[in-house]
Amino acid sequence: MKLLSVAIPCYNSQDYMRKCIESLLKGGEDVEIIVVNDGSTDQTEAIAEEYVKKYPSIVKAVHKENGGHGSAVNTGLENATGLFFKVVDSDDWVKEEAYDRILDKLRELVGGGQMIDMMISNFVYEKEGEGRGKVMRYRHAIPVDTVFEWKEVRRFFPGQYILMHSVIFRTGLLRECGLKLPEHTFYVDNLFVFCPLPFVKKMYYMDENFYRYYIGREGQSVNEQIMIGRIDQQLKVNRLMMDYMVEHKSMLAANRKCRHYMMNYLDIITTVSSILLIRAGTQEALEKKAGLWEYMKKKDRAIFMKLRYGLLGQYTNLPGKSGRKISVEGYKICRRFFKFN
C-alpha cells in the first residue's frame, strides 16, 4: 500500500500539467499519482500515458468522459490505494523541500501508530505578474507540529479558512463519511474540505509552504467575471453547504469548535455569493441574492439568524443602492489585502 495518493484532475491541461506531475514525482515510490483525464480534447491523455510508461510504479492514468472537477476528484478517490489522499490541481504544484518533510512526518506518524485524519500545511498564492506569493498559514489558530483535536483549535482570522490546497485527508475517512462531489459543478473544492470535518478527530499541522496555488490564468474558474457568469454553480455549492450543516446539526452539537469553524466557513461562502450577485448589478442577480437568504431562512432559522445578523451578513445586506456600493468597496479592499481574484 502507498503512503499517499495524489489525484490530479485534468481537463485540457497540456500546457501546464507536466510541471505539476514533475513536482509530485519527487515523492518517490511512497506516492501514487493518479492523473484523471476528464474528457480532454487536447494532448492531456497522451502526456498522462507518457508518464505512466516512464513511471509505471508511481503514475496511474484514468481516462473518463467529462464530468467536471468534482467528478474527477471522485474518480481519483475511487482509484486511490494510499493511506492518505490529496488533490493537486493540474495548474498548481508542490515545493520539494516541504513535500519531503510532510512525507517524512506521515511516515513517522503511521510508523508510531498515530493515525491522523487530516494533515494541514500552508499554501502560497502564486499570482500571475507578482514576484512574491502570499502565504496562507495557520499557526495562530492551530497547534504546530503535534497531534491535536478540535478542542485545541483557536480562532481563525476573519476571512481565513482551510482550503483544499491545505489538506491531506486519511483516505479511509473520506470513504467512511461518504464524500461524493456533484458533477458538472465548479467550486466543489469547498465541499471537499467542508463535508469531512465532522468526522475528523485527529489532526496535525506543519508550518510548511507546501502547495503552490497558481492564480490569474485567463479563463481560471476563480476569476471574478467568470465566477459571476457561473453564479448558479456557486449558489448550488452554497446551498449544499447549508444543507450539510443542517443534516449534521445533532452530530455537530457535541463538537462546538468544529461547528463554530464550519459556521464561519459557511458565512464566508455566503458572503462571496452575496457580493458576486451585487457585483453582477442586475435585478435578476439581486433577486437570486434574496432567494439565497430566503432558502437559508427556510432551511434552518437559527443558522440563518446567526449568519444574517452577524458582521458579514449585515455588511452584505446594507439597504439600497448606496448600501450595495459600500459592500462592494469593502470587498475590493479585502481583495487587494488578501490578494485573491
C-alpha positions as CSV (number, residue, x, y, z in Angstrom):
1,M,0.0,0.0,0.0
2,K,1.2,3.5,-0.8
3,L,1.6,6.2,1.8
4,L,-0.1,8.9,-0.2
5,S,-2.4,9.0,-3.3
6,V,-2.4,12.3,-5.2
7,A,-5.2,12.9,-7.6
8,I,-4.6,15.4,-10.4
9,P,-7.9,16.4,-12.2
10,C,-7.0,17.4,-15.7
11,Y,-9.1,19.0,-18.4
12,N,-7.2,20.3,-21.4
13,S,-4.2,20.7,-19.2
14,Q,-1.4,20.0,-21.8
15,D,0.2,23.4,-21.2
16,Y,0.9,23.1,-17.5
17,M,0.3,19.5,-16.2
18,R,4.0,18.5,-16.7
19,K,5.1,21.0,-14.0
20,C,2.5,19.6,-11.6
21,I,3.4,15.9,-12.2
22,E,7.2,16.5,-12.1
23,S,6.9,18.2,-8.7
24,L,4.9,15.3,-7.3
25,L,7.3,12.7,-8.7
26,K,9.9,13.8,-6.2
27,G,7.9,11.9,-3.6
28,G,9.2,8.6,-5.0
29,E,7.7,5.2,-4.5
30,D,5.7,6.1,-1.4
31,V,3.4,8.2,-3.6
32,E,0.8,7.2,-6.1
33,I,0.0,9.9,-8.7
34,I,-3.4,9.5,-10.3
35,V,-3.8,11.6,-13.4
36,V,-7.6,11.9,-14.1
37,N,-8.2,12.9,-17.7
38,D,-11.7,14.4,-17.5
39,G,-12.6,14.1,-21.2
40,S,-9.8,16.4,-22.5
41,T,-9.7,17.1,-26.2
42,D,-6.0,18.2,-26.3
43,Q,-2.8,16.2,-25.6
44,T,-3.7,15.6,-21.9
45,E,-4.3,11.9,-22.5
46,A,-1.0,11.4,-24.4
47,I,1.0,13.2,-21.8
48,A,-0.6,11.2,-19.0
49,E,0.2,7.9,-20.8
50,E,3.8,9.1,-21.4
51,Y,4.3,9.4,-17.6
52,V,2.6,6.1,-16.9
53,K,5.1,4.4,-19.3
54,K,8.0,6.2,-17.8
55,Y,7.0,5.7,-14.1
56,P,4.7,2.7,-14.1
57,S,5.0,2.0,-10.3
58,I,4.1,5.6,-9.5
59,V,1.8,7.1,-12.1
60,K,-1.6,5.9,-12.9
61,A,-3.8,7.4,-15.6
62,V,-7.6,7.2,-15.6
63,H,-9.5,8.5,-18.7
64,K,-13.1,9.3,-18.4
65,E,-15.9,11.3,-20.0
66,N,-16.1,14.9,-19.0
67,G,-17.9,15.3,-15.6
68,G,-16.2,18.4,-14.1
69,H,-13.8,18.9,-11.3
70,G,-15.9,17.1,-8.7
71,S,-16.3,14.1,-10.9
72,A,-12.5,13.9,-11.4
73,V,-11.9,14.1,-7.7
74,N,-14.5,11.3,-7.1
75,T,-12.7,9.2,-9.7
76,G,-9.3,9.9,-8.1
77,L,-10.7,8.8,-4.7
78,E,-12.2,5.6,-6.2
79,N,-8.8,4.6,-7.6
80,A,-6.7,5.6,-4.6
81,T,-4.8,2.9,-2.8
82,G,-2.8,5.2,-0.5
83,L,-3.3,5.6,3.3
84,F,-3.8,9.3,2.7
85,F,-5.3,11.3,-0.2
86,K,-4.6,14.7,-1.6
87,V,-5.9,16.7,-4.6
88,V,-3.5,18.9,-6.6
89,D,-5.0,20.8,-9.5
90,S,-3.1,20.5,-12.8
91,D,-2.0,24.1,-13.0
92,D,-0.6,24.0,-9.4
93,W,2.5,22.3,-8.0
94,V,4.2,21.5,-4.7
95,K,7.5,22.6,-3.2
96,E,10.1,19.8,-3.0
97,E,11.6,20.6,0.4
98,A,8.2,20.9,2.2
99,Y,7.0,17.8,0.3
100,D,9.8,15.7,1.7
101,R,9.2,16.9,5.2
102,I,5.5,16.2,5.1
103,L,6.0,12.7,3.7
104,D,8.6,12.1,6.4
105,K,6.1,13.2,9.1
106,L,3.3,11.0,7.7
107,R,5.7,8.0,7.7
108,E,6.7,8.8,11.3
109,L,3.1,9.1,12.5
110,V,2.0,5.9,10.8
111,G,5.0,4.1,12.0
112,G,4.4,5.2,15.5
113,G,0.8,4.1,15.5
114,Q,-0.6,7.7,15.4
115,M,-3.1,7.6,12.5
116,I,-4.4,11.1,11.9
117,D,-7.4,12.1,9.9
118,M,-6.2,15.3,8.4
119,M,-2.8,16.8,7.8
120,I,-2.7,20.6,7.3
121,S,0.0,22.7,5.8
122,N,0.4,26.2,4.2
123,F,-0.3,27.1,0.6
124,V,1.1,30.0,-1.4
125,Y,-0.8,32.2,-3.8
126,E,1.4,32.3,-6.9
127,K,-0.4,35.2,-8.6
128,E,0.3,36.0,-12.3
129,G,2.5,39.1,-12.6
130,E,3.6,39.2,-8.9
131,G,7.1,38.1,-7.9
132,R,6.3,37.1,-4.3
133,G,3.3,34.9,-3.4
134,K,1.2,35.5,-0.3
135,V,1.4,32.7,2.2
136,M,-1.7,31.3,3.8
137,R,-0.6,29.9,7.2
138,Y,-2.5,28.8,10.3
139,R,0.0,28.8,13.2
140,H,-2.0,31.4,15.1
141,A,-5.1,29.2,15.0
142,I,-4.0,25.6,15.5
143,P,-1.1,23.9,17.3
144,V,2.1,23.3,15.3
145,D,4.0,20.0,15.0
146,T,1.8,18.0,17.3
147,V,-1.3,15.8,17.0
148,F,-4.3,17.8,18.2
149,E,-8.1,17.7,18.3
150,W,-10.9,20.2,17.7
151,K,-11.0,21.3,21.3
152,E,-7.5,22.7,20.9
153,V,-8.4,24.8,17.8
154,R,-8.2,28.6,18.4
155,R,-9.7,31.5,16.4
156,F,-9.0,31.9,12.7
157,F,-8.6,35.4,11.3
158,P,-11.7,36.9,9.6
159,G,-11.9,35.7,6.0
160,Q,-9.5,32.9,6.6
161,Y,-10.3,29.2,6.3
162,I,-8.6,25.9,5.3
163,L,-8.8,25.3,1.6
164,M,-8.4,22.1,-0.4
165,H,-4.8,23.2,-1.1
166,S,-4.1,23.0,2.7
167,V,-5.2,19.4,3.4
168,I,-4.3,15.8,3.1
169,F,-7.1,13.5,4.4
170,R,-6.9,10.0,5.5
171,T,-8.3,8.1,2.5
172,G,-10.5,5.8,4.7
173,L,-12.1,8.8,6.4
174,L,-13.3,10.3,3.0
175,R,-14.9,6.9,2.2
176,E,-16.3,6.5,5.7
177,C,-18.1,9.9,5.5
178,G,-19.5,9.1,2.1
179,L,-17.9,12.0,0.3
180,K,-19.3,12.3,-3.2
181,L,-18.9,15.7,-5.0
182,P,-21.5,16.8,-7.5
183,E,-20.7,16.6,-11.2
184,H,-20.6,19.4,-13.8
185,T,-20.2,21.9,-11.0
186,F,-17.5,24.4,-10.2
187,Y,-16.3,25.4,-6.7
188,V,-16.9,21.9,-5.3
189,D,-13.4,22.2,-3.6
190,N,-15.3,24.0,-0.8
191,L,-17.4,20.8,-0.3
192,F,-14.3,18.6,-0.4
193,V,-12.8,20.4,2.6
194,F,-16.1,21.0,4.4
195,C,-18.1,17.8,4.4
196,P,-15.4,15.5,6.1
197,L,-14.9,17.9,9.0
198,P,-17.5,16.5,11.5
199,F,-15.7,13.1,11.1
200,V,-12.2,14.4,11.7
201,K,-10.9,13.6,15.1
202,K,-7.0,13.8,15.0
203,M,-5.2,16.5,13.1
204,Y,-1.6,17.6,12.5
205,Y,-0.4,20.9,11.3
206,M,3.0,21.6,9.7
207,D,4.0,25.2,9.1
208,E,5.4,24.4,5.7
209,N,4.8,26.3,2.5
210,F,3.9,23.2,0.6
211,Y,1.2,23.8,-2.1
212,R,1.7,26.5,-4.7
213,Y,-1.7,27.8,-5.9
214,Y,-1.4,29.4,-9.3
215,I,-3.9,32.2,-9.7
216,G,-4.5,34.7,-12.5
217,R,-4.5,32.4,-15.6
218,E,-7.0,33.6,-18.2
219,G,-10.2,31.5,-18.0
220,Q,-9.5,30.3,-14.5
221,S,-12.6,29.4,-12.5
222,V,-11.8,31.8,-9.7
223,N,-11.6,34.8,-12.0
224,E,-14.3,37.2,-10.7
225,Q,-16.1,37.8,-14.0
226,I,-16.1,34.0,-14.7
227,M,-17.5,33.4,-11.2
228,I,-20.3,35.9,-11.9
229,G,-21.0,34.1,-15.1
230,R,-21.2,30.8,-13.2
231,I,-23.0,32.2,-10.2
232,D,-25.7,29.5,-10.3
233,Q,-23.0,26.9,-9.6
234,Q,-21.6,29.0,-6.7
235,L,-25.1,29.2,-5.3
236,K,-25.6,25.5,-5.7
237,V,-22.5,24.8,-3.6
238,N,-23.6,27.4,-1.1
239,R,-26.9,25.7,-0.6
240,L,-25.3,22.3,-0.4
241,M,-23.1,23.5,2.4
242,M,-26.1,24.9,4.2
243,D,-27.9,21.6,3.7
244,Y,-24.9,19.7,5.2
245,M,-24.8,21.9,8.3
246,V,-28.5,21.2,8.9
247,E,-28.2,17.4,8.2
248,H,-25.3,17.1,10.7
249,K,-26.7,19.5,13.3
250,S,-27.0,16.9,16.0
251,M,-23.5,15.5,15.3
252,L,-22.0,18.9,15.5
253,A,-23.8,19.8,18.7
254,A,-21.3,17.6,20.5
255,N,-18.3,19.3,18.8
256,R,-18.6,23.0,19.4
257,K,-15.3,24.0,17.9
258,C,-15.9,22.1,14.7
259,R,-19.4,23.6,14.4
260,H,-18.0,27.1,15.0
261,Y,-15.4,26.7,12.3
262,M,-17.9,25.3,9.8
263,M,-20.3,28.1,10.6
264,N,-17.6,30.7,9.8
265,Y,-16.8,28.9,6.6
266,L,-20.4,28.9,5.5
267,D,-20.5,32.6,6.5
268,I,-17.6,33.4,4.2
269,I,-19.0,31.4,1.2
270,T,-22.4,33.1,1.7
271,T,-20.7,36.5,1.7
272,V,-18.8,35.7,-1.5
273,S,-22.1,34.6,-3.2
274,S,-23.8,37.8,-2.0
275,I,-21.1,40.1,-3.1
276,L,-20.8,38.5,-6.6
277,L,-24.5,38.9,-7.0
278,I,-24.3,42.6,-6.0
279,R,-21.3,43.0,-8.4
280,A,-23.4,41.5,-11.3
281,G,-25.6,44.5,-10.9
282,T,-28.8,43.2,-12.4
283,Q,-32.3,42.9,-11.0
284,E,-32.2,39.1,-11.6
285,A,-29.0,38.9,-9.6
286,L,-30.4,40.8,-6.7
287,E,-33.5,38.5,-6.8
288,K,-31.1,35.5,-6.6
289,K,-29.4,37.0,-3.6
290,A,-32.7,37.5,-1.8
291,G,-33.6,33.9,-2.8
292,L,-30.4,32.5,-1.3
293,W,-31.1,34.2,2.0
294,E,-34.7,33.1,1.9
295,Y,-33.6,29.5,1.2
296,M,-31.3,29.6,4.3
297,K,-34.1,31.0,6.4
298,K,-36.5,28.2,5.5
299,K,-33.8,25.5,5.9
300,D,-32.8,26.5,9.5
301,R,-33.9,29.7,11.1
302,A,-31.3,29.5,13.9
303,I,-28.4,29.2,11.4
304,F,-30.0,31.9,9.2
305,M,-30.3,34.4,12.1
306,K,-26.7,33.8,13.2
307,L,-25.4,34.4,9.6
308,R,-27.8,37.2,8.6
309,Y,-27.3,39.3,11.7
310,G,-23.6,38.6,12.1
311,L,-21.0,41.1,10.9
312,L,-20.7,39.8,7.3
313,G,-24.4,39.2,6.9
314,Q,-25.2,42.7,7.9
315,Y,-22.4,44.1,5.8
316,T,-23.6,42.3,2.6
317,N,-27.2,43.3,3.1
318,L,-26.9,47.0,3.6
319,P,-30.1,48.6,2.1
320,G,-30.4,50.4,-1.2
321,K,-28.0,51.3,-4.0
322,S,-25.7,53.2,-1.7
323,G,-25.5,50.2,0.7
324,R,-24.6,47.9,-2.1
325,K,-21.9,50.3,-3.2
326,I,-20.4,50.3,0.3
327,S,-20.5,46.5,0.3
328,V,-18.6,46.3,-3.0
329,E,-16.0,48.9,-2.0
330,G,-15.3,46.9,1.2
331,Y,-14.9,43.8,-0.9
332,K,-12.4,45.5,-3.2
333,I,-10.3,46.5,-0.2
334,C,-10.3,42.9,1.1
335,R,-9.5,41.6,-2.3
336,R,-6.4,43.8,-2.5
337,F,-5.3,42.9,1.0
338,F,-5.8,39.2,0.7
339,K,-4.7,39.1,-2.9
340,F,-7.4,36.9,-4.3
341,N,-9.1,37.4,-7.7
